[in-house]
Amino acid sequence: MFSGDVVFVIILAAIFLFIIALLLLLRRTISGYREGVEDAQKK
């Protein structure tokens, strides 16, 4: 059986990876949005 500490570390790692994935997704969305706005202004 896992000890409480191991489960806690696994949960922390999962949350950490989830936050990183969200930040990458947000950054990609924001940069794509900015490019779309710039394209609209050029036209």
Secondary structure as GFF3:
##gff-version 3
##sequence-region A 1 43
A	DSSP	alpha_helix	4	42	.	.	.	ID=ss1
###
